[in-house]
Amino acid sequence: MKIKIKFFSLYKEAFGSNEMSLELYENEITVEKLINILASINTKFDKLIREFPPIILVNGLLLQKSDKIYEDSEVVIFPPASGGMLR
């Protein structure tokens, strides 16, 4: 199966790109397994997700680690919101 992955913020910097396509042999994959695959591909990403657990959207829906991703899905990965100013 082929999936499109978009990265934002710190994760974009880790991969040096804002998106990539990934070809997998499975017909479905869990969110957790996808994150583990990406971490094994990129050590910077692996370190970042330990400090800043990612928020994952698949086809516009917020998913949990055990949820499944299917063929032609668009996955968006971004870090949790932080910062801002108090007034």
PDB file of N, CA, C and O in Angstrom, chain B, residues numbered from 101:
ATOM      1  N   MET B 101       0.840  -1.182   0.000  1.00  0.00           N
ATOM      2  CA  MET B 101       0.000   0.000   0.000  1.00  0.00           C
ATOM      3  C   MET B 101       0.881   1.240   0.000  1.00  0.00           C
ATOM      4  O   MET B 101       2.024   1.209   0.456  1.00  0.00           O
ATOM      5  N   LYS B 102       0.339   2.314  -0.511  1.00  0.00           N
ATOM      6  CA  LYS B 102       1.080   3.570  -0.568  1.00  0.00           C
ATOM      7  C   LYS B 102       0.325   4.609   0.248  1.00  0.00           C
ATOM      8  O   LYS B 102      -0.891   4.753   0.119  1.00  0.00           O
ATOM      9  N   ILE B 103       1.065   5.336   1.097  1.00  0.00           N
ATOM     10  CA  ILE B 103       0.462   6.414   1.878  1.00  0.00           C
ATOM     11  C   ILE B 103       1.307   7.677   1.730  1.00  0.00           C
ATOM     12  O   ILE B 103       2.520   7.616   1.529  1.00  0.00           O
ATOM     13  N   LYS B 104       0.641   8.807   1.835  1.00  0.00           N
ATOM     14  CA  LYS B 104       1.311  10.106   1.760  1.00  0.00           C
ATOM     15  C   LYS B 104       1.402  10.649   3.179  1.00  0.00           C
ATOM     16  O   LYS B 104       0.418  10.638   3.918  1.00  0.00           O
ATOM     17  N   ILE B 105       2.582  11.122   3.556  1.00  0.00           N
ATOM     18  CA  ILE B 105       2.811  11.631   4.905  1.00  0.00           C
ATOM     19  C   ILE B 105       3.266  13.085   4.810  1.00  0.00           C
ATOM     20  O   ILE B 105       4.176  13.416   4.050  1.00  0.00           O
ATOM     21  N   LYS B 106       2.616  13.950   5.596  1.00  0.00           N
ATOM     22  CA  LYS B 106       3.002  15.360   5.665  1.00  0.00           C
ATOM     23  C   LYS B 106       3.528  15.642   7.067  1.00  0.00           C
ATOM     24  O   LYS B 106       2.939  15.225   8.064  1.00  0.00           O
ATOM     25  N   PHE B 107       4.647  16.356   7.122  1.00  0.00           N
ATOM     26  CA  PHE B 107       5.288  16.707   8.393  1.00  0.00           C
ATOM     27  C   PHE B 107       5.201  18.208   8.630  1.00  0.00           C
ATOM     28  O   PHE B 107       5.250  19.004   7.692  1.00  0.00           O
ATOM     29  N   PHE B 108       5.071  18.582   9.900  1.00  0.00           N
ATOM     30  CA  PHE B 108       5.045  19.988  10.269  1.00  0.00           C
ATOM     31  C   PHE B 108       6.033  20.256  11.390  1.00  0.00           C
ATOM     32  O   PHE B 108       6.379  19.367  12.168  1.00  0.00           O
ATOM     33  N   SER B 109       6.475  21.498  11.451  1.00  0.00           N
ATOM     34  CA  SER B 109       7.297  22.017  12.535  1.00  0.00           C
ATOM     35  C   SER B 109       8.576  21.200  12.743  1.00  0.00           C
ATOM     36  O   SER B 109       9.349  21.004  11.805  1.00  0.00           O
ATOM     37  N   LEU B 110       8.791  20.731  13.955  1.00  0.00           N
ATOM     38  CA  LEU B 110      10.016  19.994  14.305  1.00  0.00           C
ATOM     39  C   LEU B 110      10.203  18.743  13.454  1.00  0.00           C
ATOM     40  O   LEU B 110      11.326  18.392  13.089  1.00  0.00           O
ATOM     41  N   TYR B 111       9.112  18.084  13.147  1.00  0.00           N
ATOM     42  CA  TYR B 111       9.206  16.840  12.374  1.00  0.00           C
ATOM     43  C   TYR B 111       9.592  17.129  10.925  1.00  0.00           C
ATOM     44  O   TYR B 111      10.304  16.347  10.297  1.00  0.00           O
ATOM     45  N   LYS B 112       9.122  18.242  10.410  1.00  0.00           N
ATOM     46  CA  LYS B 112       9.514  18.676   9.064  1.00  0.00           C
ATOM     47  C   LYS B 112      11.022  18.915   9.025  1.00  0.00           C
ATOM     48  O   LYS B 112      11.698  18.513   8.079  1.00  0.00           O
ATOM     49  N   GLU B 113      11.538  19.569  10.053  1.00  0.00           N
ATOM     50  CA  GLU B 113      12.978  19.821  10.131  1.00  0.00           C
ATOM     51  C   GLU B 113      13.763  18.514  10.233  1.00  0.00           C
ATOM     52  O   GLU B 113      14.820  18.378   9.619  1.00  0.00           O
ATOM     53  N   ALA B 114      13.259  17.569  10.993  1.00  0.00           N
ATOM     54  CA  ALA B 114      13.955  16.286  11.165  1.00  0.00           C
ATOM     55  C   ALA B 114      14.075  15.539   9.842  1.00  0.00           C
ATOM     56  O   ALA B 114      15.116  14.947   9.553  1.00  0.00           O
ATOM     57  N   PHE B 115      13.013  15.565   9.038  1.00  0.00           N
ATOM     58  CA  PHE B 115      13.031  14.849   7.763  1.00  0.00           C
ATOM     59  C   PHE B 115      13.598  15.692   6.625  1.00  0.00           C
ATOM     60  O   PHE B 115      13.901  15.167   5.553  1.00  0.00           O
ATOM     61  N   GLY B 116      13.743  16.998   6.853  1.00  0.00           N
ATOM     62  CA  GLY B 116      14.276  17.860   5.806  1.00  0.00           C
ATOM     63  C   GLY B 116      13.311  18.052   4.653  1.00  0.00           C
ATOM     64  O   GLY B 116      13.704  18.471   3.564  1.00  0.00           O
ATOM     65  N   SER B 117      12.055  17.748   4.896  1.00  0.00           N
ATOM     66  CA  SER B 117      11.023  17.864   3.871  1.00  0.00           C
ATOM     67  C   SER B 117       9.668  17.951   4.556  1.00  0.00           C
ATOM     68  O   SER B 117       9.496  17.495   5.687  1.00  0.00           O
ATOM     69  N   ASN B 118       8.718  18.538   3.861  1.00  0.00           N
ATOM     70  CA  ASN B 118       7.397  18.619   4.470  1.00  0.00           C
ATOM     71  C   ASN B 118       6.491  17.445   4.106  1.00  0.00           C
ATOM     72  O   ASN B 118       5.394  17.324   4.650  1.00  0.00           O
ATOM     73  N   GLU B 119       6.936  16.578   3.193  1.00  0.00           N
ATOM     74  CA  GLU B 119       6.133  15.394   2.895  1.00  0.00           C
ATOM     75  C   GLU B 119       6.961  14.292   2.258  1.00  0.00           C
ATOM     76  O   GLU B 119       8.050  14.512   1.728  1.00  0.00           O
ATOM     77  N   MET B 120       6.395  13.097   2.336  1.00  0.00           N
ATOM     78  CA  MET B 120       7.010  11.934   1.708  1.00  0.00           C
ATOM     79  C   MET B 120       5.924  10.915   1.404  1.00  0.00           C
ATOM     80  O   MET B 120       4.840  10.959   1.987  1.00  0.00           O
ATOM     81  N   SER B 121       6.214  10.008   0.501  1.00  0.00           N
ATOM     82  CA  SER B 121       5.339   8.872   0.237  1.00  0.00           C
ATOM     83  C   SER B 121       6.037   7.632   0.754  1.00  0.00           C
ATOM     84  O   SER B 121       7.262   7.520   0.691  1.00  0.00           O
ATOM     85  N   LEU B 122       5.250   6.708   1.262  1.00  0.00           N
ATOM     86  CA  LEU B 122       5.803   5.479   1.813  1.00  0.00           C
ATOM     87  C   LEU B 122       5.062   4.303   1.203  1.00  0.00           C
ATOM     88  O   LEU B 122       3.831   4.260   1.215  1.00  0.00           O
ATOM     89  N   GLU B 123       5.808   3.356   0.675  1.00  0.00           N
ATOM     90  CA  GLU B 123       5.246   2.148   0.076  1.00  0.00           C
ATOM     91  C   GLU B 123       5.448   1.003   1.064  1.00  0.00           C
ATOM     92  O   GLU B 123       6.574   0.711   1.465  1.00  0.00           O
ATOM     93  N   LEU B 124       4.354   0.361   1.452  1.00  0.00           N
ATOM     94  CA  LEU B 124       4.408  -0.730   2.421  1.00  0.00           C
ATOM     95  C   LEU B 124       3.790  -1.985   1.821  1.00  0.00           C
ATOM     96  O   LEU B 124       2.960  -1.908   0.916  1.00  0.00           O
ATOM     97  N   TYR B 125       4.203  -3.144   2.335  1.00  0.00           N
ATOM     98  CA  TYR B 125       3.678  -4.405   1.822  1.00  0.00           C
ATOM     99  C   TYR B 125       2.329  -4.777   2.428  1.00  0.00           C
ATOM    100  O   TYR B 125       1.595  -5.584   1.857  1.00  0.00           O
ATOM    101  N   GLU B 126       1.999  -4.196   3.578  1.00  0.00           N
ATOM    102  CA  GLU B 126       0.737  -4.496   4.239  1.00  0.00           C
ATOM    103  C   GLU B 126      -0.436  -3.796   3.545  1.00  0.00           C
ATOM    104  O   GLU B 126      -0.245  -2.813   2.829  1.00  0.00           O
ATOM    105  N   ASN B 127      -1.650  -4.313   3.766  1.00  0.00           N
ATOM    106  CA  ASN B 127      -2.863  -3.665   3.256  1.00  0.00           C
ATOM    107  C   ASN B 127      -3.411  -2.643   4.241  1.00  0.00           C
ATOM    108  O   ASN B 127      -4.219  -1.784   3.886  1.00  0.00           O
ATOM    109  N   GLU B 128      -2.954  -2.753   5.489  1.00  0.00           N
ATOM    110  CA  GLU B 128      -3.322  -1.813   6.536  1.00  0.00           C
ATOM    111  C   GLU B 128      -2.193  -1.789   7.552  1.00  0.00           C
ATOM    112  O   GLU B 128      -1.404  -2.730   7.646  1.00  0.00           O
ATOM    113  N   ILE B 129      -2.127  -0.711   8.307  1.00  0.00           N
ATOM    114  CA  ILE B 129      -1.069  -0.569   9.302  1.00  0.00           C
ATOM    115  C   ILE B 129      -1.624   0.289  10.438  1.00  0.00           C
ATOM    116  O   ILE B 129      -2.432   1.186  10.199  1.00  0.00           O
ATOM    117  N   THR B 130      -1.200   0.023  11.653  1.00  0.00           N
ATOM    118  CA  THR B 130      -1.650   0.868  12.761  1.00  0.00           C
ATOM    119  C   THR B 130      -0.830   2.159  12.776  1.00  0.00           C
ATOM    120  O   THR B 130       0.274   2.224  12.236  1.00  0.00           O
ATOM    121  N   VAL B 131      -1.393   3.160  13.398  1.00  0.00           N
ATOM    122  CA  VAL B 131      -0.690   4.433  13.558  1.00  0.00           C
ATOM    123  C   VAL B 131       0.622   4.196  14.300  1.00  0.00           C
ATOM    124  O   VAL B 131       1.661   4.739  13.924  1.00  0.00           O
ATOM    125  N   GLU B 132       0.572   3.389  15.344  1.00  0.00           N
ATOM    126  CA  GLU B 132       1.775   3.107  16.133  1.00  0.00           C
ATOM    127  C   GLU B 132       2.870   2.460  15.286  1.00  0.00           C
ATOM    128  O   GLU B 132       4.041   2.820  15.404  1.00  0.00           O
ATOM    129  N   LYS B 133       2.497   1.514  14.442  1.00  0.00           N
ATOM    130  CA  LYS B 133       3.496   0.850  13.599  1.00  0.00           C
ATOM    131  C   LYS B 133       4.095   1.834  12.586  1.00  0.00           C
ATOM    132  O   LYS B 133       5.295   1.792  12.317  1.00  0.00           O
ATOM    133  N   LEU B 134       3.273   2.703  12.035  1.00  0.00           N
ATOM    134  CA  LEU B 134       3.788   3.710  11.105  1.00  0.00           C
ATOM    135  C   LEU B 134       4.800   4.614  11.800  1.00  0.00           C
ATOM    136  O   LEU B 134       5.864   4.891  11.246  1.00  0.00           O
ATOM    137  N   ILE B 135       4.482   5.072  13.001  1.00  0.00           N
ATOM    138  CA  ILE B 135       5.402   5.932  13.748  1.00  0.00           C
ATOM    139  C   ILE B 135       6.708   5.190  14.030  1.00  0.00           C
ATOM    140  O   ILE B 135       7.787   5.774  13.936  1.00  0.00           O
ATOM    141  N   ASN B 136       6.613   3.916  14.372  1.00  0.00           N
ATOM    142  CA  ASN B 136       7.823   3.117  14.614  1.00  0.00           C
ATOM    143  C   ASN B 136       8.663   2.967  13.350  1.00  0.00           C
ATOM    144  O   ASN B 136       9.891   3.016  13.415  1.00  0.00           O
ATOM    145  N   ILE B 137       8.020   2.788  12.213  1.00  0.00           N
ATOM    146  CA  ILE B 137       8.744   2.690  10.938  1.00  0.00           C
ATOM    147  C   ILE B 137       9.464   4.010  10.648  1.00  0.00           C
ATOM    148  O   ILE B 137      10.640   4.016  10.284  1.00  0.00           O
ATOM    149  N   LEU B 138       8.754   5.120  10.810  1.00  0.00           N
ATOM    150  CA  LEU B 138       9.369   6.428  10.565  1.00  0.00           C
ATOM    151  C   LEU B 138      10.527   6.685  11.524  1.00  0.00           C
ATOM    152  O   LEU B 138      11.544   7.258  11.133  1.00  0.00           O
ATOM    153  N   ALA B 139      10.376   6.265  12.773  1.00  0.00           N
ATOM    154  CA  ALA B 139      11.453   6.429  13.765  1.00  0.00           C
ATOM    155  C   ALA B 139      12.668   5.596  13.393  1.00  0.00           C
ATOM    156  O   ALA B 139      13.802   6.014  13.627  1.00  0.00           O
ATOM    157  N   SER B 140      12.442   4.417  12.812  1.00  0.00           N
ATOM    158  CA  SER B 140      13.573   3.573  12.413  1.00  0.00           C
ATOM    159  C   SER B 140      14.281   4.129  11.178  1.00  0.00           C
ATOM    160  O   SER B 140      15.464   3.863  10.966  1.00  0.00           O
ATOM    161  N   ILE B 141      13.566   4.891  10.375  1.00  0.00           N
ATOM    162  CA  ILE B 141      14.141   5.517   9.185  1.00  0.00           C
ATOM    163  C   ILE B 141      14.968   6.748   9.560  1.00  0.00           C
ATOM    164  O   ILE B 141      15.988   7.033   8.933  1.00  0.00           O
ATOM    165  N   ASN B 142      14.518   7.480  10.593  1.00  0.00           N
ATOM    166  CA  ASN B 142      15.111   8.779  10.904  1.00  0.00           C
ATOM    167  C   ASN B 142      15.350   8.914  12.410  1.00  0.00           C
ATOM    168  O   ASN B 142      14.397   9.014  13.183  1.00  0.00           O
ATOM    169  N   THR B 143      16.613   8.919  12.825  1.00  0.00           N
ATOM    170  CA  THR B 143      16.944   8.978  14.256  1.00  0.00           C
ATOM    171  C   THR B 143      16.567  10.318  14.896  1.00  0.00           C
ATOM    172  O   THR B 143      16.234  10.361  16.080  1.00  0.00           O
ATOM    173  N   LYS B 144      16.615  11.408  14.131  1.00  0.00           N
ATOM    174  CA  LYS B 144      16.188  12.705  14.674  1.00  0.00           C
ATOM    175  C   LYS B 144      14.703  12.663  15.031  1.00  0.00           C
ATOM    176  O   LYS B 144      14.293  13.130  16.094  1.00  0.00           O
ATOM    177  N   PHE B 145      13.914  12.102  14.137  1.00  0.00           N
ATOM    178  CA  PHE B 145      12.480  11.957  14.382  1.00  0.00           C
ATOM    179  C   PHE B 145      12.244  11.074  15.604  1.00  0.00           C
ATOM    180  O   PHE B 145      11.395  11.380  16.441  1.00  0.00           O
ATOM    181  N   ASP B 146      12.989   9.992  15.704  1.00  0.00           N
ATOM    182  CA  ASP B 146      12.870   9.074  16.844  1.00  0.00           C
ATOM    183  C   ASP B 146      13.089   9.815  18.163  1.00  0.00           C
ATOM    184  O   ASP B 146      12.323   9.642  19.111  1.00  0.00           O
ATOM    185  N   LYS B 147      14.123  10.629  18.220  1.00  0.00           N
ATOM    186  CA  LYS B 147      14.408  11.390  19.446  1.00  0.00           C
ATOM    187  C   LYS B 147      13.318  12.425  19.730  1.00  0.00           C
ATOM    188  O   LYS B 147      12.912  12.604  20.878  1.00  0.00           O
ATOM    189  N   LEU B 148      12.854  13.093  18.697  1.00  0.00           N
ATOM    190  CA  LEU B 148      11.825  14.119  18.877  1.00  0.00           C
ATOM    191  C   LEU B 148      10.514  13.554  19.409  1.00  0.00           C
ATOM    192  O   LEU B 148       9.894  14.150  20.290  1.00  0.00           O
ATOM    193  N   ILE B 149      10.088  12.411  18.883  1.00  0.00           N
ATOM    194  CA  ILE B 149       8.789  11.872  19.306  1.00  0.00           C
ATOM    195  C   ILE B 149       8.804  11.399  20.754  1.00  0.00           C
ATOM    196  O   ILE B 149       7.752  11.291  21.383  1.00  0.00           O
ATOM    197  N   ARG B 150       9.987  11.118  21.285  1.00  0.00           N
ATOM    198  CA  ARG B 150      10.083  10.745  22.700  1.00  0.00           C
ATOM    199  C   ARG B 150       9.847  11.962  23.598  1.00  0.00           C
ATOM    200  O   ARG B 150       9.295  11.841  24.692  1.00  0.00           O
ATOM    201  N   GLU B 151      10.266  13.119  23.126  1.00  0.00           N
ATOM    202  CA  GLU B 151      10.091  14.350  23.899  1.00  0.00           C
ATOM    203  C   GLU B 151       8.770  15.053  23.575  1.00  0.00           C
ATOM    204  O   GLU B 151       8.133  15.639  24.450  1.00  0.00           O
ATOM    205  N   PHE B 152       8.378  14.985  22.319  1.00  0.00           N
ATOM    206  CA  PHE B 152       7.157  15.643  21.851  1.00  0.00           C
ATOM    207  C   PHE B 152       6.280  14.629  21.118  1.00  0.00           C
ATOM    208  O   PHE B 152       6.339  14.544  19.892  1.00  0.00           O
ATOM    209  N   PRO B 153       5.466  13.857  21.849  1.00  0.00           N
ATOM    210  CA  PRO B 153       4.622  12.839  21.196  1.00  0.00           C
ATOM    211  C   PRO B 153       3.751  13.478  20.104  1.00  0.00           C
ATOM    212  O   PRO B 153       3.082  14.481  20.350  1.00  0.00           O
ATOM    213  N   PRO B 154       3.764  12.898  18.912  1.00  0.00           N
ATOM    214  CA  PRO B 154       3.079  13.522  17.782  1.00  0.00           C
ATOM    215  C   PRO B 154       1.557  13.421  17.850  1.00  0.00           C
ATOM    216  O   PRO B 154       0.993  12.517  18.467  1.00  0.00           O
ATOM    217  N   ILE B 155       0.928  14.371  17.201  1.00  0.00           N
ATOM    218  CA  ILE B 155      -0.507  14.322  16.943  1.00  0.00           C
ATOM    219  C   ILE B 155      -0.641  13.836  15.507  1.00  0.00           C
ATOM    220  O   ILE B 155       0.026  14.346  14.606  1.00  0.00           O
ATOM    221  N   ILE B 156      -1.505  12.849  15.296  1.00  0.00           N
ATOM    222  CA  ILE B 156      -1.634  12.215  13.985  1.00  0.00           C
ATOM    223  C   ILE B 156      -3.048  12.412  13.442  1.00  0.00           C
ATOM    224  O   ILE B 156      -4.031  12.055  14.091  1.00  0.00           O
ATOM    225  N   LEU B 157      -3.132  12.978  12.255  1.00  0.00           N
ATOM    226  CA  LEU B 157      -4.401  13.049  11.534  1.00  0.00           C
ATOM    227  C   LEU B 157      -4.283  12.149  10.313  1.00  0.00           C
ATOM    228  O   LEU B 157      -3.276  12.178   9.606  1.00  0.00           O
ATOM    229  N   VAL B 158      -5.309  11.356  10.071  1.00  0.00           N
ATOM    230  CA  VAL B 158      -5.355  10.529   8.870  1.00  0.00           C
ATOM    231  C   VAL B 158      -6.637  10.883   8.129  1.00  0.00           C
ATOM    232  O   VAL B 158      -7.742  10.713   8.645  1.00  0.00           O
ATOM    233  N   ASN B 159      -6.465  11.373   6.923  1.00  0.00           N
ATOM    234  CA  ASN B 159      -7.598  11.839   6.120  1.00  0.00           C
ATOM    235  C   ASN B 159      -8.455  12.831   6.907  1.00  0.00           C
ATOM    236  O   ASN B 159      -9.683  12.815   6.820  1.00  0.00           O
ATOM    237  N   GLY B 160      -7.789  13.691   7.672  1.00  0.00           N
ATOM    238  CA  GLY B 160      -8.461  14.744   8.412  1.00  0.00           C
ATOM    239  C   GLY B 160      -9.036  14.351   9.761  1.00  0.00           C
ATOM    240  O   GLY B 160      -9.630  15.185  10.443  1.00  0.00           O
ATOM    241  N   LEU B 161      -8.871  13.089  10.159  1.00  0.00           N
ATOM    242  CA  LEU B 161      -9.405  12.617  11.439  1.00  0.00           C
ATOM    243  C   LEU B 161      -8.286  12.356  12.432  1.00  0.00           C
ATOM    244  O   LEU B 161      -7.255  11.784  12.079  1.00  0.00           O
ATOM    245  N   LEU B 162      -8.489  12.775  13.672  1.00  0.00           N
ATOM    246  CA  LEU B 162      -7.526  12.524  14.739  1.00  0.00           C
ATOM    247  C   LEU B 162      -7.595  11.049  15.122  1.00  0.00           C
ATOM    248  O   LEU B 162      -8.660  10.549  15.485  1.00  0.00           O
ATOM    249  N   LEU B 163      -6.460  10.350  15.043  1.00  0.00           N
ATOM    250  CA  LEU B 163      -6.441   8.920  15.343  1.00  0.00           C
ATOM    251  C   LEU B 163      -5.582   8.607  16.556  1.00  0.00           C
ATOM    252  O   LEU B 163      -4.702   9.378  16.938  1.00  0.00           O
ATOM    253  N   GLN B 164      -5.863   7.460  17.149  1.00  0.00           N
ATOM    254  CA  GLN B 164      -5.092   6.935  18.272  1.00  0.00           C
ATOM    255  C   GLN B 164      -4.072   5.923  17.743  1.00  0.00           C
ATOM    256  O   GLN B 164      -4.142   5.516  16.583  1.00  0.00           O
ATOM    257  N   LYS B 165      -3.134   5.521  18.589  1.00  0.00           N
ATOM    258  CA  LYS B 165      -2.069   4.594  18.185  1.00  0.00           C
ATOM    259  C   LYS B 165      -2.588   3.278  17.619  1.00  0.00           C
ATOM    260  O   LYS B 165      -1.981   2.715  16.708  1.00  0.00           O
ATOM    261  N   SER B 166      -3.696   2.786  18.144  1.00  0.00           N
ATOM    262  CA  SER B 166      -4.208   1.479  17.721  1.00  0.00           C
ATOM    263  C   SER B 166      -5.082   1.549  16.466  1.00  0.00           C
ATOM    264  O   SER B 166      -5.440   0.511  15.909  1.00  0.00           O
ATOM    265  N   ASP B 167      -5.427   2.750  16.019  1.00  0.00           N
ATOM    266  CA  ASP B 167      -6.259   2.899  14.820  1.00  0.00           C
ATOM    267  C   ASP B 167      -5.471   2.517  13.576  1.00  0.00           C
ATOM    268  O   ASP B 167      -4.242   2.580  13.561  1.00  0.00           O
ATOM    269  N   LYS B 168      -6.198   2.120  12.529  1.00  0.00           N
ATOM    270  CA  LYS B 168      -5.551   1.622  11.313  1.00  0.00           C
ATOM    271  C   LYS B 168      -5.552   2.654  10.193  1.00  0.00           C
ATOM    272  O   LYS B 168      -6.441   3.498  10.078  1.00  0.00           O
ATOM    273  N   ILE B 169      -4.517   2.545   9.378  1.00  0.00           N
ATOM    274  CA  ILE B 169      -4.333   3.383   8.199  1.00  0.00           C
ATOM    275  C   ILE B 169      -4.419   2.456   6.993  1.00  0.00           C
ATOM    276  O   ILE B 169      -3.878   1.351   7.010  1.00  0.00           O
ATOM    277  N   TYR B 170      -5.106   2.915   5.941  1.00  0.00           N
ATOM    278  CA  TYR B 170      -5.315   2.084   4.760  1.00  0.00           C
ATOM    279  C   TYR B 170      -4.716   2.733   3.510  1.00  0.00           C
ATOM    280  O   TYR B 170      -4.249   3.872   3.543  1.00  0.00           O
ATOM    281  N   GLU B 171      -4.741   1.990   2.426  1.00  0.00           N
ATOM    282  CA  GLU B 171      -4.224   2.413   1.122  1.00  0.00           C
ATOM    283  C   GLU B 171      -4.680   3.832   0.766  1.00  0.00           C
ATOM    284  O   GLU B 171      -5.830   4.207   0.996  1.00  0.00           O
ATOM    285  N   ASP B 172      -3.763   4.600   0.205  1.00  0.00           N
ATOM    286  CA  ASP B 172      -4.017   5.957  -0.296  1.00  0.00           C
ATOM    287  C   ASP B 172      -4.435   6.962   0.770  1.00  0.00           C
ATOM    288  O   ASP B 172      -5.029   7.992   0.452  1.00  0.00           O
ATOM    289  N   SER B 173      -4.131   6.673   2.022  1.00  0.00           N
ATOM    290  CA  SER B 173      -4.442   7.622   3.093  1.00  0.00           C
ATOM    291  C   SER B 173      -3.440   8.767   3.086  1.00  0.00           C
ATOM    292  O   SER B 173      -2.301   8.614   2.644  1.00  0.00           O
ATOM    293  N   GLU B 174      -3.885   9.914   3.584  1.00  0.00           N
ATOM    294  CA  GLU B 174      -2.987  11.039   3.801  1.00  0.00           C
ATOM    295  C   GLU B 174      -2.808  11.199   5.306  1.00  0.00           C
ATOM    296  O   GLU B 174      -3.772  11.417   6.040  1.00  0.00           O
ATOM    297  N   VAL B 175      -1.572  11.089   5.747  1.00  0.00           N
ATOM    298  CA  VAL B 175      -1.236  11.169   7.166  1.00  0.00           C
ATOM    299  C   VAL B 175      -0.550  12.504   7.423  1.00  0.00           C
ATOM    300  O   VAL B 175       0.382  12.877   6.710  1.00  0.00           O
ATOM    301  N   VAL B 176      -1.011  13.219   8.439  1.00  0.00           N
ATOM    302  CA  VAL B 176      -0.404  14.488   8.827  1.00  0.00           C
ATOM    303  C   VAL B 176       0.142  14.317  10.236  1.00  0.00           C
ATOM    304  O   VAL B 176      -0.575  13.898  11.145  1.00  0.00           O
ATOM    305  N   ILE B 177       1.425  14.648  10.408  1.00  0.00           N
ATOM    306  CA  ILE B 177       2.094  14.463  11.699  1.00  0.00           C
ATOM    307  C   ILE B 177       2.620  15.813  12.180  1.00  0.00           C
ATOM    308  O   ILE B 177       3.411  16.464  11.498  1.00  0.00           O
ATOM    309  N   PHE B 178       2.167  16.223  13.370  1.00  0.00           N
ATOM    310  CA  PHE B 178       2.680  17.472  13.924  1.00  0.00           C
ATOM    311  C   PHE B 178       2.810  17.368  15.436  1.00  0.00           C
ATOM    312  O   PHE B 178       2.116  16.573  16.070  1.00  0.00           O
ATOM    313  N   PRO B 179       3.703  18.173  16.016  1.00  0.00           N
ATOM    314  CA  PRO B 179       3.916  18.116  17.465  1.00  0.00           C
ATOM    315  C   PRO B 179       2.768  18.790  18.205  1.00  0.00           C
ATOM    316  O   PRO B 179       2.007  19.558  17.617  1.00  0.00           O
ATOM    317  N   PRO B 180       2.648  18.501  19.491  1.00  0.00           N
ATOM    318  CA  PRO B 180       1.606  19.157  20.278  1.00  0.00           C
ATOM    319  C   PRO B 180       1.844  20.665  20.325  1.00  0.00           C
ATOM    320  O   PRO B 180       2.981  21.129  20.251  1.00  0.00           O
ATOM    321  N   ALA B 181       0.772  21.407  20.447  1.00  0.00           N
ATOM    322  CA  ALA B 181       0.874  22.867  20.528  1.00  0.00           C
ATOM    323  C   ALA B 181       1.565  23.264  21.825  1.00  0.00           C
ATOM    324  O   ALA B 181       1.367  22.644  22.870  1.00  0.00           O
ATOM    325  N   SER B 182       2.369  24.299  21.737  1.00  0.00           N
ATOM    326  CA  SER B 182       3.045  24.798  22.936  1.00  0.00           C
ATOM    327  C   SER B 182       3.379  26.267  22.730  1.00  0.00           C
ATOM    328  O   SER B 182       3.257  26.811  21.633  1.00  0.00           O
ATOM    329  N   GLY B 183       3.797  26.878  23.808  1.00  0.00           N
ATOM    330  CA  GLY B 183       4.236  28.264  23.706  1.00  0.00           C
ATOM    331  C   GLY B 183       3.085  29.239  23.791  1.00  0.00           C
ATOM    332  O   GLY B 183       2.024  28.935  24.336  1.00  0.00           O
ATOM    333  N   GLY B 184       3.308  30.388  23.254  1.00  0.00           N
ATOM    334  CA  GLY B 184       2.311  31.442  23.329  1.00  0.00           C
ATOM    335  C   GLY B 184       2.692  32.459  24.390  1.00  0.00           C
ATOM    336  O   GLY B 184       3.689  32.294  25.093  1.00  0.00           O
ATOM    337  N   MET B 185       1.910  33.488  24.500  1.00  0.00           N
ATOM    338  CA  MET B 185       2.185  34.553  25.454  1.00  0.00           C
ATOM    339  C   MET B 185       0.994  34.761  26.361  1.00  0.00           C
ATOM    340  O   MET B 185      -0.156  34.740  25.922  1.00  0.00           O
ATOM    341  N   LEU B 186       1.283  34.957  27.616  1.00  0.00           N
ATOM    342  CA  LEU B 186       0.246  35.338  28.562  1.00  0.00           C
ATOM    343  C   LEU B 186       0.163  36.848  28.595  1.00  0.00           C
ATOM    344  O   LEU B 186       1.184  37.531  28.504  1.00  0.00           O
ATOM    345  N   ARG B 187      -1.020  37.367  28.724  1.00  0.00           N
ATOM    346  CA  ARG B 187      -1.188  38.830  28.778  1.00  0.00           C
ATOM    347  C   ARG B 187      -1.725  39.223  30.109  1.00  0.00           C
ATOM    348  O   ARG B 187      -1.939  40.408  30.363  1.00  0.00           O
TER     349      ARG B 187
END
